[in-house]
Amino acid sequence: MTQVAVVGAGLIGRAWSIVFARAGFDVLLWDPVAQQVEAALSFIGERLPELEQAGLLKEPPQLVLRRVRPAATLTAAVTPAEHVQENGPEQVDAKRALFAELDRLAQPQTVLASSTSGIPASAFTEALAGRARCLVAHPVNPPYLIPLVELCPAPWTDPAAVMRTRALMTGAGQVPATVKKEMAGFALNRLQGALLAEAFRLIDDDVISPTDLDALVKDGLGLRWSFMGPLETIDLNAPGGLRDYCERYGPLYAELQQQMTPRAWGPALTDKLQSARRAELPANMQPVRQEWRDRRLMALLAHKATQPE
């Protein structure tokens, strides 16, 4: 049985615990705040039956839940682990201190992976004796419903550590994508950032309303992107494939890129967008909508699992 340590029991840590336990891994969960671990176990216990009902759990929820055990100390969590998934605060100093402890406590062969969504591994692992076994394994929230995980090595990360992490993530039912070199935002957030930048610009220039902007993605682009990437999309959208598409529409996109100059997300625009969202979804309804989102994701994931590639 694969032994995994999940360090940090917040939203991402508890989600990772589901991912690993559902795959049959033994999970030791630790957080410096004991109540966080208790809350995480309660959350996992509530969510597993929903996953079973959606057809996303192959075993009884009680059996999966038993694989997630609280660790009394960081040492107890990390020492027996083959893989450590860190989910601490998104602060360089905090990660630097935590990874120093992980590097000291973990067995030499254990991979140390961070769930950070934007801090490169080089920023907090450079001084470590075991820095070659450190990398970023950035999930998409929530990872037990969205399987993509970015693997982002530091310049000194051993390629074998990346390959081991790819194998572990694949075995856990995730879909790993390796970013070959460090870049701000890695790859996924750069793609998301490009779309958000243009979305904000279109609204700021009063080209389209916030509601209709969301419709462009959820009822347009998003339907294709739920089972195809953008490259396959354009390959299928021209008779001669990708090259044909580029020849047909390349000049148009070149012109559009010239118009897509960077623009700050200033207070006036942010206020406008915030007001639009709260008009559609009152603040006290956000938790309800988040649960709705997760159930929709469960249904989509269950549907995709029944379809041929």
QUIVEN-V333571 format. One record per backbone hydrogen bond with DSSP energy under -1.0 kcal/mol. CO is the residue of the C=O (numbers start at 0). NH is the residue of the N-H. If there is no record, write none. Layout:
co->CO nh->NH
co->CO nh->NH
This chain:
co->1 nh->25
co->2 nh->81
co->2 nh->82
co->3 nh->27
co->4 nh->84
co->5 nh->29
co->6 nh->86
co->9 nh->13
co->10 nh->14
co->11 nh->15
co->12 nh->16
co->13 nh->17
co->14 nh->18
co->15 nh->19
co->16 nh->20
co->17 nh->21
co->18 nh->22
co->19 nh->24
co->20 nh->23
co->25 nh->3
co->26 nh->68
co->27 nh->5
co->28 nh->70
co->29 nh->7
co->32 nh->35
co->33 nh->37
co->34 nh->38
co->35 nh->39
co->36 nh->40
co->37 nh->41
co->38 nh->42
co->39 nh->43
co->40 nh->44
co->41 nh->45
co->42 nh->46
co->43 nh->47
co->46 nh->50
co->47 nh->51
co->48 nh->52
co->49 nh->53
co->50 nh->55
co->51 nh->54
co->59 nh->63
co->60 nh->64
co->61 nh->65
co->63 nh->66
co->64 nh->67
co->66 nh->26
co->68 nh->28
co->72 nh->76
co->73 nh->77
co->74 nh->78
co->77 nh->80
co->81 nh->110
co->82 nh->4
co->83 nh->112
co->84 nh->6
co->85 nh->114
co->88 nh->90
co->90 nh->94
co->91 nh->95
co->92 nh->96
co->93 nh->97
co->94 nh->98
co->95 nh->99
co->96 nh->100
co->97 nh->101
co->98 nh->102
co->99 nh->103
co->100 nh->104
co->101 nh->105
co->106 nh->109
co->110 nh->83
co->111 nh->134
co->112 nh->85
co->113 nh->136
co->119 nh->122
co->120 nh->123
co->120 nh->124
co->124 nh->127
co->127 nh->130
co->129 nh->132
co->130 nh->133
co->131 nh->157
co->132 nh->111
co->134 nh->113
co->135 nh->151
co->137 nh->149
co->141 nh->144
co->141 nh->145
co->146 nh->174
co->148 nh->176
co->149 nh->137
co->150 nh->178
co->151 nh->135
co->153 nh->156
co->157 nh->160
co->157 nh->161
co->158 nh->162
co->159 nh->163
co->160 nh->164
co->161 nh->165
co->162 nh->166
co->163 nh->167
co->164 nh->168
co->165 nh->169
co->166 nh->170
co->167 nh->171
co->168 nh->173
co->169 nh->172
co->174 nh->148
co->176 nh->150
co->182 nh->185
co->184 nh->188
co->186 nh->190
co->187 nh->191
co->188 nh->192
co->189 nh->193
co->190 nh->194
co->191 nh->195
co->192 nh->196
co->193 nh->197
co->194 nh->198
co->195 nh->199
co->196 nh->200
co->197 nh->201
co->198 nh->202
co->199 nh->203
co->200 nh->204
co->201 nh->206
co->202 nh->205
co->208 nh->212
co->209 nh->213
co->210 nh->214
co->211 nh->215
co->213 nh->217
co->214 nh->218
co->215 nh->220
co->216 nh->221
co->220 nh->224
co->221 nh->225
co->223 nh->226
co->223 nh->227
co->228 nh->232
co->229 nh->233
co->230 nh->234
co->231 nh->235
co->237 nh->240
co->240 nh->244
co->241 nh->245
co->242 nh->246
co->243 nh->247
co->244 nh->248
co->245 nh->249
co->248 nh->252
co->249 nh->253
co->250 nh->254
co->251 nh->255
co->252 nh->256
co->253 nh->257
co->258 nh->260
co->263 nh->265
co->265 nh->269
co->266 nh->270
co->267 nh->271
co->268 nh->272
co->269 nh->273
co->270 nh->274
co->271 nh->275
co->272 nh->276
co->273 nh->277
co->274 nh->278
co->275 nh->279
co->276 nh->280
co->281 nh->284
co->282 nh->285
co->284 nh->288
co->285 nh->289
co->286 nh->290
co->287 nh->291
co->288 nh->292
co->289 nh->293
co->290 nh->294
co->291 nh->295
co->292 nh->296
co->293 nh->297
co->294 nh->298
co->295 nh->299
co->296 nh->300
co->297 nh->301
co->298 nh->302
co->299 nh->303
co->300 nh->304
co->302 nh->305
co->303 nh->306
